[in-house]
């Protein structure tokens, strides 16, 4: 009975997660009729760039992957906690739950370090790919003379 309720709880949780994820995707449509259109209008009004560059697209994909890994960590920790609680004092179940918790914590630590590394690399790529506008100056270092008619 306990195993059946655990399976049902996990199924409900996974379905709820995917329902929220699909709902978020539906709200962020690309057809210009939803939230994204309003955000683009606001960004254009404020004078902000709305084009997506290659490094920022890579960054978005990496952020999504790390978000998914974080959610996976949460699911593993919840499963381990439930396994520990319904273990009934059985040393085998408690050892298995501890193993899940330790492995999930190690995985989270590795993921956070990987996130920091990729965040640093993406920022360095963005800095290197940023275009700089050259400033005209005379050979003496003085500012350029104004052109007639301006």
ChimeraX commands (.cxc) that place a marker at each C-alpha (Angstrom):
marker #1 position 0.00,0.00,0.00 radius 0.5
marker #1 position 2.83,2.39,0.85 radius 0.5
marker #1 position 4.58,1.68,-2.42 radius 0.5
marker #1 position 1.38,2.32,-4.36 radius 0.5
marker #1 position 0.83,5.69,-2.68 radius 0.5
marker #1 position 4.46,6.62,-3.34 radius 0.5
marker #1 position 4.11,5.79,-7.03 radius 0.5
marker #1 position 0.88,7.80,-7.27 radius 0.5
marker #1 position 2.52,10.76,-5.51 radius 0.5
marker #1 position 5.47,10.72,-7.90 radius 0.5
marker #1 position 3.16,10.48,-10.93 radius 0.5
marker #1 position 1.07,13.42,-9.70 radius 0.5
marker #1 position 4.19,15.49,-9.01 radius 0.5
marker #1 position 5.70,14.77,-12.44 radius 0.5
marker #1 position 2.41,15.56,-14.19 radius 0.5
marker #1 position 2.10,18.81,-12.26 radius 0.5
marker #1 position 5.66,19.76,-13.21 radius 0.5
marker #1 position 5.05,19.13,-16.92 radius 0.5
marker #1 position 1.70,20.93,-16.82 radius 0.5
marker #1 position 3.40,24.01,-15.39 radius 0.5
marker #1 position 6.23,23.77,-17.90 radius 0.5
marker #1 position 3.84,23.49,-20.85 radius 0.5
marker #1 position 1.78,26.36,-19.49 radius 0.5
marker #1 position 4.90,28.51,-19.28 radius 0.5
marker #1 position 5.81,27.65,-22.85 radius 0.5
marker #1 position 2.28,28.52,-23.99 radius 0.5
marker #1 position 2.47,31.92,-22.28 radius 0.5
marker #1 position 5.82,32.72,-23.87 radius 0.5
marker #1 position 4.60,32.42,-27.44 radius 0.5
marker #1 position 6.47,33.69,-30.47 radius 0.5
marker #1 position 3.43,34.79,-32.44 radius 0.5
marker #1 position 3.37,38.27,-30.92 radius 0.5
marker #1 position 0.09,37.93,-29.07 radius 0.5
marker #1 position 1.12,37.03,-25.54 radius 0.5
marker #1 position 3.50,38.04,-22.81 radius 0.5
marker #1 position 6.55,38.04,-25.06 radius 0.5
marker #1 position 4.95,40.63,-27.38 radius 0.5
marker #1 position 4.29,42.92,-24.43 radius 0.5
marker #1 position 7.83,42.48,-23.19 radius 0.5
marker #1 position 9.22,43.27,-26.64 radius 0.5
marker #1 position 7.11,46.45,-26.86 radius 0.5
marker #1 position 8.32,47.51,-23.41 radius 0.5
marker #1 position 11.94,46.77,-24.31 radius 0.5
marker #1 position 11.66,48.72,-27.57 radius 0.5
marker #1 position 10.07,51.66,-25.76 radius 0.5
marker #1 position 12.90,51.66,-23.23 radius 0.5
marker #1 position 15.47,51.48,-26.03 radius 0.5
marker #1 position 16.76,48.05,-25.08 radius 0.5
marker #1 position 18.04,45.56,-27.64 radius 0.5
marker #1 position 15.74,42.61,-28.20 radius 0.5
marker #1 position 17.85,40.67,-30.72 radius 0.5
marker #1 position 19.29,37.40,-29.53 radius 0.5
marker #1 position 22.98,36.92,-30.17 radius 0.5
marker #1 position 24.64,33.54,-30.48 radius 0.5
marker #1 position 26.37,33.69,-27.06 radius 0.5
marker #1 position 23.15,34.74,-25.33 radius 0.5
marker #1 position 21.26,31.90,-27.05 radius 0.5
marker #1 position 23.87,29.44,-25.79 radius 0.5
marker #1 position 23.54,30.97,-22.33 radius 0.5
marker #1 position 19.77,30.50,-22.40 radius 0.5
marker #1 position 20.12,26.85,-23.36 radius 0.5
marker #1 position 22.70,26.27,-20.62 radius 0.5
marker #1 position 20.49,28.01,-18.05 radius 0.5
marker #1 position 17.56,25.78,-19.05 radius 0.5
marker #1 position 19.69,22.65,-18.70 radius 0.5
marker #1 position 20.89,23.71,-15.25 radius 0.5
marker #1 position 17.32,24.57,-14.21 radius 0.5
marker #1 position 16.24,21.08,-15.25 radius 0.5
marker #1 position 19.11,19.53,-13.29 radius 0.5
marker #1 position 18.09,21.53,-10.22 radius 0.5
marker #1 position 14.53,20.27,-10.51 radius 0.5
marker #1 position 15.86,16.73,-10.92 radius 0.5
marker #1 position 17.89,17.21,-7.71 radius 0.5
marker #1 position 14.74,18.29,-5.89 radius 0.5
marker #1 position 12.86,15.22,-7.11 radius 0.5
marker #1 position 15.68,12.90,-5.99 radius 0.5
marker #1 position 15.84,14.52,-2.55 radius 0.5
marker #1 position 12.06,14.24,-2.15 radius 0.5
marker #1 position 12.17,10.60,-3.21 radius 0.5
marker #1 position 14.99,9.86,-0.76 radius 0.5
marker #1 position 13.12,11.60,2.05 radius 0.5
marker #1 position 9.95,9.66,1.36 radius 0.5
marker #1 position 11.94,6.44,1.11 radius 0.5
marker #1 position 13.55,7.18,4.48 radius 0.5
marker #1 position 10.20,8.00,6.12 radius 0.5
marker #1 position 8.39,4.91,4.85 radius 0.5
marker #1 position 11.42,2.70,5.49 radius 0.5
marker #1 position 10.00,1.72,8.85 radius 0.5
marker #1 position 13.40,1.57,10.50 radius 0.5
marker #1 position 14.71,-0.99,8.03 radius 0.5
marker #1 position 18.49,-0.40,7.81 radius 0.5
marker #1 position 18.49,-1.36,4.12 radius 0.5
marker #1 position 15.97,1.33,3.18 radius 0.5
marker #1 position 17.65,3.95,5.34 radius 0.5
marker #1 position 21.04,3.13,3.80 radius 0.5
marker #1 position 19.51,3.38,0.32 radius 0.5
marker #1 position 17.90,6.76,1.16 radius 0.5
marker #1 position 21.18,8.09,2.58 radius 0.5
marker #1 position 22.94,6.96,-0.57 radius 0.5
marker #1 position 20.43,8.86,-2.72 radius 0.5
marker #1 position 20.85,11.99,-0.58 radius 0.5
marker #1 position 24.66,11.86,-0.67 radius 0.5
marker #1 position 24.80,11.21,-4.40 radius 0.5
marker #1 position 22.25,13.94,-5.13 radius 0.5
marker #1 position 24.24,16.41,-3.01 radius 0.5
marker #1 position 27.46,15.55,-4.83 radius 0.5
marker #1 position 25.64,15.94,-8.14 radius 0.5
marker #1 position 24.30,19.34,-7.08 radius 0.5
marker #1 position 27.78,20.50,-6.04 radius 0.5
marker #1 position 29.25,19.42,-9.38 radius 0.5
marker #1 position 26.36,21.10,-11.22 radius 0.5
marker #1 position 26.84,24.38,-9.35 radius 0.5
marker #1 position 30.57,24.37,-10.12 radius 0.5
marker #1 position 29.83,23.64,-13.78 radius 0.5
marker #1 position 27.29,26.48,-13.80 radius 0.5
marker #1 position 29.85,28.92,-12.41 radius 0.5
marker #1 position 32.41,27.83,-14.98 radius 0.5
marker #1 position 30.02,28.10,-17.92 radius 0.5
marker #1 position 28.72,31.44,-16.66 radius 0.5
marker #1 position 32.28,32.76,-16.57 radius 0.5
marker #1 position 33.07,31.41,-20.04 radius 0.5
marker #1 position 29.86,32.82,-21.57 radius 0.5
marker #1 position 30.57,36.26,-20.05 radius 0.5
marker #1 position 34.09,36.19,-21.45 radius 0.5
marker #1 position 32.76,35.25,-24.89 radius 0.5
marker #1 position 30.24,38.10,-24.73 radius 0.5
marker #1 position 32.96,40.55,-23.73 radius 0.5
marker #1 position 35.20,39.39,-26.58 radius 0.5
marker #1 position 32.40,39.50,-29.16 radius 0.5
marker #1 position 31.17,42.97,-28.16 radius 0.5
marker #1 position 31.80,45.50,-30.86 radius 0.5
marker #1 position 33.58,48.70,-29.90 radius 0.5
marker #1 position 33.08,51.91,-31.80 radius 0.5
marker #1 position 36.41,53.54,-32.72 radius 0.5
marker #1 position 36.81,57.17,-31.70 radius 0.5
marker #1 position 38.33,59.45,-34.27 radius 0.5
marker #1 position 41.21,61.55,-33.04 radius 0.5
marker #1 position 43.96,63.60,-34.57 radius 0.5
marker #1 position 47.62,62.51,-34.45 radius 0.5
marker #1 position 48.26,65.08,-31.70 radius 0.5
marker #1 position 45.57,63.60,-29.47 radius 0.5
marker #1 position 43.33,66.64,-29.73 radius 0.5
marker #1 position 39.66,66.14,-30.48 radius 0.5
marker #1 position 38.76,66.21,-34.17 radius 0.5
marker #1 position 37.90,69.57,-35.67 radius 0.5
marker #1 position 34.23,70.12,-36.45 radius 0.5
marker #1 position 33.31,69.76,-40.09 radius 0.5
marker #1 position 31.81,72.81,-41.82 radius 0.5
marker #1 position 28.05,72.90,-41.85 radius 0.5
marker #1 position 27.53,70.86,-38.67 radius 0.5
marker link #1:1,2 radius 0.2
marker link #1:2,3 radius 0.2
marker link #1:3,4 radius 0.2
marker link #1:4,5 radius 0.2
marker link #1:5,6 radius 0.2
marker link #1:6,7 radius 0.2
marker link #1:7,8 radius 0.2
marker link #1:8,9 radius 0.2
marker link #1:9,10 radius 0.2
marker link #1:10,11 radius 0.2
marker link #1:11,12 radius 0.2
marker link #1:12,13 radius 0.2
marker link #1:13,14 radius 0.2
marker link #1:14,15 radius 0.2
marker link #1:15,16 radius 0.2
marker link #1:16,17 radius 0.2
marker link #1:17,18 radius 0.2
marker link #1:18,19 radius 0.2
marker link #1:19,20 radius 0.2
marker link #1:20,21 radius 0.2
marker link #1:21,22 radius 0.2
marker link #1:22,23 radius 0.2
marker link #1:23,24 radius 0.2
marker link #1:24,25 radius 0.2
marker link #1:25,26 radius 0.2
marker link #1:26,27 radius 0.2
marker link #1:27,28 radius 0.2
marker link #1:28,29 radius 0.2
marker link #1:29,30 radius 0.2
marker link #1:30,31 radius 0.2
marker link #1:31,32 radius 0.2
marker link #1:32,33 radius 0.2
marker link #1:33,34 radius 0.2
marker link #1:34,35 radius 0.2
marker link #1:35,36 radius 0.2
marker link #1:36,37 radius 0.2
marker link #1:37,38 radius 0.2
marker link #1:38,39 radius 0.2
marker link #1:39,40 radius 0.2
marker link #1:40,41 radius 0.2
marker link #1:41,42 radius 0.2
marker link #1:42,43 radius 0.2
marker link #1:43,44 radius 0.2
marker link #1:44,45 radius 0.2
marker link #1:45,46 radius 0.2
marker link #1:46,47 radius 0.2
marker link #1:47,48 radius 0.2
marker link #1:48,49 radius 0.2
marker link #1:49,50 radius 0.2
marker link #1:50,51 radius 0.2
marker link #1:51,52 radius 0.2
marker link #1:52,53 radius 0.2
marker link #1:53,54 radius 0.2
marker link #1:54,55 radius 0.2
marker link #1:55,56 radius 0.2
marker link #1:56,57 radius 0.2
marker link #1:57,58 radius 0.2
marker link #1:58,59 radius 0.2
marker link #1:59,60 radius 0.2
marker link #1:60,61 radius 0.2
marker link #1:61,62 radius 0.2
marker link #1:62,63 radius 0.2
marker link #1:63,64 radius 0.2
marker link #1:64,65 radius 0.2
marker link #1:65,66 radius 0.2
marker link #1:66,67 radius 0.2
marker link #1:67,68 radius 0.2
marker link #1:68,69 radius 0.2
marker link #1:69,70 radius 0.2
marker link #1:70,71 radius 0.2
marker link #1:71,72 radius 0.2
marker link #1:72,73 radius 0.2
marker link #1:73,74 radius 0.2
marker link #1:74,75 radius 0.2
marker link #1:75,76 radius 0.2
marker link #1:76,77 radius 0.2
marker link #1:77,78 radius 0.2
marker link #1:78,79 radius 0.2
marker link #1:79,80 radius 0.2
marker link #1:80,81 radius 0.2
marker link #1:81,82 radius 0.2
marker link #1:82,83 radius 0.2
marker link #1:83,84 radius 0.2
marker link #1:84,85 radius 0.2
marker link #1:85,86 radius 0.2
marker link #1:86,87 radius 0.2
marker link #1:87,88 radius 0.2
marker link #1:88,89 radius 0.2
marker link #1:89,90 radius 0.2
marker link #1:90,91 radius 0.2
marker link #1:91,92 radius 0.2
marker link #1:92,93 radius 0.2
marker link #1:93,94 radius 0.2
marker link #1:94,95 radius 0.2
marker link #1:95,96 radius 0.2
marker link #1:96,97 radius 0.2
marker link #1:97,98 radius 0.2
marker link #1:98,99 radius 0.2
marker link #1:99,100 radius 0.2
marker link #1:100,101 radius 0.2
marker link #1:101,102 radius 0.2
marker link #1:102,103 radius 0.2
marker link #1:103,104 radius 0.2
marker link #1:104,105 radius 0.2
marker link #1:105,106 radius 0.2
marker link #1:106,107 radius 0.2
marker link #1:107,108 radius 0.2
marker link #1:108,109 radius 0.2
marker link #1:109,110 radius 0.2
marker link #1:110,111 radius 0.2
marker link #1:111,112 radius 0.2
marker link #1:112,113 radius 0.2
marker link #1:113,114 radius 0.2
marker link #1:114,115 radius 0.2
marker link #1:115,116 radius 0.2
marker link #1:116,117 radius 0.2
marker link #1:117,118 radius 0.2
marker link #1:118,119 radius 0.2
marker link #1:119,120 radius 0.2
marker link #1:120,121 radius 0.2
marker link #1:121,122 radius 0.2
marker link #1:122,123 radius 0.2
marker link #1:123,124 radius 0.2
marker link #1:124,125 radius 0.2
marker link #1:125,126 radius 0.2
marker link #1:126,127 radius 0.2
marker link #1:127,128 radius 0.2
marker link #1:128,129 radius 0.2
marker link #1:129,130 radius 0.2
marker link #1:130,131 radius 0.2
marker link #1:131,132 radius 0.2
marker link #1:132,133 radius 0.2
marker link #1:133,134 radius 0.2
marker link #1:134,135 radius 0.2
marker link #1:135,136 radius 0.2
marker link #1:136,137 radius 0.2
marker link #1:137,138 radius 0.2
marker link #1:138,139 radius 0.2
marker link #1:139,140 radius 0.2
marker link #1:140,141 radius 0.2
marker link #1:141,142 radius 0.2
marker link #1:142,143 radius 0.2
marker link #1:143,144 radius 0.2
marker link #1:144,145 radius 0.2
marker link #1:145,146 radius 0.2
marker link #1:146,147 radius 0.2
marker link #1:147,148 radius 0.2
marker link #1:148,149 radius 0.2
marker link #1:149,150 radius 0.2
view
